[in-house]
Amino acid sequence: MIRRHELSDAEWEFVRPLLPESLRGRKRLDDRRVLNGIVWKFRTGTAWRDVPERYGPWATLHTRFRRWVADGTFDRMLRAAQAKADAAGDIEWLVSVDSTVVRAHQHVAGARKGGSATRPLAVPEAG
């Protein structure tokens, strides 16, 4: 059963070849399960410790996420998804840049009222 925030079979088949293979001797947690946990975490905006246990230990998810960020796995996924969408004509690469300049008044920037920064501010008299 595919849950709301999990990858579909088609999505999994797309990203599976982009994931690094484990060359270490110990059997590790299934990549699809881990990736689903990472996706769940970011789609819901929750803390790592609050990811449901069905995805595995939160520390494993966090470690794998950090490792995949560091080795460029997510960058490869993005480039592959962009290339696929571009080949299908689903991306419009035309970009419009607005060169408008908005100037802020000096008081917005935190300047003291009355000019000099060395002059003490006036204290209202009690009366």
Backbone torsions as a table, in degrees:
resi	resn	phi	psi	omega
1	MET	NA	123.7	177.2
2	ILE	-86.3	128.4	179.3
3	ARG	-89.8	170.9	-172.7
4	ARG	-54.2	-44.3	-173.7
5	HIS	-101.5	18.2	-177.3
6	GLU	-102.5	158.9	179.6
7	LEU	-71.8	138.8	174.5
8	SER	-73.4	169.8	178.2
9	ASP	-61.0	-39.5	179.6
10	ALA	-66.0	-42.0	178.1
11	GLU	-64.4	-41.8	179.4
12	TRP	-63.1	-43.6	179.6
13	GLU	-63.6	-28.7	177.4
14	PHE	-72.2	-44.0	-174.6
15	VAL	-88.4	-21.8	-175.7
16	ARG	-53.1	-47.4	-179.2
17	PRO	-69.7	-13.3	-178.7
18	LEU	-87.3	-11.8	-179.5
19	LEU	-81.7	143.3	178.7
20	PRO	-70.2	147.8	177.4
21	GLU	-87.5	144.9	177.4
22	SER	-82.7	124.1	179.3
23	LEU	-103.1	4.1	-179.5
24	ARG	-84.0	160.1	-174.5
25	GLY	-73.1	-31.3	-175.5
26	ARG	-78.5	137.9	178.0
27	LYS	-69.9	131.3	-177.9
28	ARG	-109.2	168.5	179.5
29	LEU	-60.3	141.0	-177.8
30	ASP	-53.6	131.1	-178.0
31	ASP	-60.5	-38.3	-179.5
32	ARG	-64.9	-42.2	178.5
33	ARG	-61.8	-44.3	179.9
34	VAL	-65.7	-46.2	-179.6
35	LEU	-63.1	-38.7	175.6
36	ASN	-61.9	-38.5	176.8
37	GLY	-65.3	-41.5	178.2
38	ILE	-64.6	-44.8	178.0
39	VAL	-61.6	-43.5	179.5
40	TRP	-59.7	-44.0	-178.9
41	LYS	-59.4	-46.6	-176.0
42	PHE	-79.2	-29.5	177.1
43	ARG	-73.3	-28.5	179.8
44	THR	-95.7	-19.0	179.7
45	GLY	75.1	22.3	-177.4
46	THR	-88.0	171.4	175.7
47	ALA	-77.7	156.5	179.2
48	TRP	-55.5	-41.9	-176.6
49	ARG	-65.9	-16.0	-178.0
50	ASP	-98.0	4.1	177.2
51	VAL	-68.3	133.0	-178.3
52	PRO	-55.2	145.9	-177.5
53	GLU	-64.1	-19.4	-179.7
54	ARG	-62.8	-18.3	178.0
55	TYR	-91.7	-4.7	-179.1
56	GLY	106.7	178.4	-179.9
57	PRO	-62.2	137.0	-177.0
58	TRP	-59.8	-34.4	-178.8
59	ALA	-65.5	-35.4	177.0
60	THR	-65.2	-44.3	179.3
61	LEU	-61.7	-45.2	-178.6
62	HIS	-64.6	-43.4	179.6
63	THR	-63.1	-45.9	-179.6
64	ARG	-64.9	-40.2	177.4
65	PHE	-58.6	-49.6	-179.7
66	ARG	-60.6	-41.0	-179.8
67	ARG	-64.8	-43.7	-179.4
68	TRP	-68.7	-33.1	174.8
69	VAL	-65.4	-47.4	-176.1
70	ALA	-64.0	-37.0	-176.8
71	ASP	-91.4	3.6	174.9
72	GLY	85.1	12.6	-179.0
73	THR	-59.6	-45.9	-178.4
74	PHE	-69.6	-31.8	175.0
75	ASP	-64.9	-41.1	177.0
76	ARG	-62.7	-40.8	178.5
77	MET	-62.1	-43.7	-179.8
78	LEU	-63.6	-47.2	-179.9
79	ARG	-61.7	-40.4	179.5
80	ALA	-66.7	-41.5	178.9
81	ALA	-65.6	-39.8	178.0
82	GLN	-66.0	-41.9	179.7
83	ALA	-63.5	-41.2	179.3
84	LYS	-64.9	-45.2	-179.6
85	ALA	-67.4	-37.4	179.0
86	ASP	-65.9	-41.9	179.0
87	ALA	-63.1	-31.5	179.3
88	ALA	-85.3	-3.5	-179.7
89	GLY	77.6	22.1	-177.3
90	ASP	-92.4	-1.3	-179.7
91	ILE	-117.8	132.0	174.4
92	GLU	-102.1	113.1	-174.0
93	TRP	-88.0	-2.1	178.5
94	LEU	-68.8	127.4	-178.1
95	VAL	-121.7	135.3	176.8
96	SER	-109.6	125.9	-179.5
97	VAL	-109.3	126.9	179.0
98	ASP	-90.9	124.3	-177.8
99	SER	-103.8	23.0	179.2
100	THR	-65.8	139.8	177.1
101	VAL	-112.6	129.7	177.1
102	VAL	-115.1	118.8	-179.9
103	ARG	-97.2	137.5	178.8
104	ALA	-97.7	148.5	175.8
105	HIS	-67.9	152.4	-176.9
106	GLN	-57.8	-31.1	-179.0
107	HIS	-70.4	-25.8	177.5
108	VAL	-67.2	-31.2	-177.3
109	ALA	-82.3	1.1	176.2
110	GLY	94.1	14.7	178.0
111	ALA	-67.8	147.0	177.5
112	ARG	-69.5	145.2	174.9
113	LYS	-75.5	141.4	175.9
114	GLY	93.9	1.2	172.9
115	GLY	101.6	-105.3	-168.7
116	SER	-59.7	136.4	177.9
117	ALA	-82.6	-13.3	-178.2
118	THR	-86.7	-20.3	179.8
119	ARG	-78.6	131.8	179.6
120	PRO	-66.9	149.8	178.0
121	LEU	-70.2	144.8	179.5
122	ALA	-71.2	136.2	177.7
123	VAL	-101.4	124.6	-179.9
124	PRO	-63.3	139.1	179.8
125	GLU	-79.5	140.6	176.7
126	ALA	-80.6	140.0	-179.3
127	GLY	-167.3	NA	NA
